[in-house]
Amino acid sequence: MSTLKKNKRIKRKKQLDLYGDLKPVVGNSVTQRGKPKYLGGNGRQTTGVSKRKFKRNLKRIRVVENGATVRRNVPVSMIRSGLIEKPQVVDPFALPDEN
């Protein structure tokens, strides 16, 4: 195995540990007709099943990783829960505090 492939695998593993797998998951979309029995109907009948993808809700933001600021596609759920460390925004025209 070449060093380049090994380094790519190591980077991928670190990203998976931090953000999880960001690939879409495959599932089914079911089309039905009819009225449910509990509403007085004869029951629901399935008329078709087709494949679909459940995509992660990703946002491309700047993230602090190992002291460096990088851009990553991050799940919004992780941003909301506070698991992502964002870089501190500094006002470029602010005067420094005099202590």
C-alpha positions in Angstrom: 0.0 0.0 0.0 1.4 3.4 -1.0 1.8 6.1 1.6 -0.6 8.4 -0.2 -3.5 5.8 0.1 -2.6 5.2 3.7 -2.7 8.9 4.5 -6.1 9.2 2.8 -7.4 6.4 4.8 -6.1 7.9 8.0 -7.8 11.3 7.2 -11.0 9.6 6.2 -11.0 7.7 9.5 -10.5 10.9 11.5 -13.3 12.6 9.6 -15.6 9.6 10.3 -14.8 9.7 14.0 -15.6 13.4 14.2 -18.7 13.8 12.0 -19.9 10.3 11.3 -20.7 9.0 7.8 -22.2 11.8 5.7 -23.3 9.5 2.8 -27.0 9.2 2.0 -28.9 6.1 3.2 -31.0 4.2 0.8 -34.6 3.4 1.7 -38.1 2.9 0.1 -40.9 5.3 -0.7 -44.3 3.6 -0.5 -47.3 4.9 -2.5 -50.7 3.8 -1.1 -54.4 4.3 -1.8 -57.6 3.8 0.1 -59.0 4.9 3.5 -57.6 3.4 6.7 -59.8 0.9 8.6 -59.9 3.0 11.8 -61.5 5.8 9.7 -64.2 3.5 8.4 -62.5 2.4 5.2 -61.5 -1.0 3.8 -57.8 -0.6 4.5 -54.8 0.9 2.8 -53.4 -0.8 -0.3 -49.8 -0.4 -1.5 -49.7 0.5 -5.2 -46.0 1.0 -5.6 -42.6 0.9 -3.9 -39.7 2.9 -5.2 -36.2 3.5 -4.0 -35.2 6.9 -2.5 -32.3 8.4 -0.6 -32.4 9.8 3.0 -29.9 12.7 2.8 -28.2 14.2 5.8 -28.9 17.9 6.5 -25.4 19.2 5.8 -24.1 22.7 6.0 -20.7 23.9 4.8 -19.1 25.9 7.6 -15.7 26.8 9.0 -14.6 24.5 11.8 -11.6 24.4 14.1 -9.7 21.1 13.8 -6.4 20.6 15.6 -5.9 24.3 16.0 -6.5 25.0 12.3 -9.6 26.5 10.6 -10.9 24.4 7.8 -14.2 24.2 5.8 -16.2 21.0 6.3 -19.7 19.7 5.4 -21.1 19.2 8.9 -24.6 17.9 10.0 -26.8 20.7 11.3 -27.8 18.5 14.3 -24.1 18.6 15.5 -24.0 22.4 15.1 -27.2 22.8 17.1 -26.0 20.5 19.9 -22.7 22.3 20.3 -20.4 19.4 19.3 -18.8 21.6 16.6 -16.2 24.2 17.6 -16.4 27.3 15.4 -13.6 29.7 15.0 -13.8 32.9 17.0 -14.8 35.8 14.8 -12.5 38.9 15.3 -13.5 42.4 14.2 -10.7 43.6 11.9 -11.3 47.3 12.7 -11.7 47.0 16.5 -9.1 48.6 18.7 -7.2 46.3 21.1 -8.2 46.5 24.8 -5.8 48.5 26.9 -5.2 46.8 30.2 
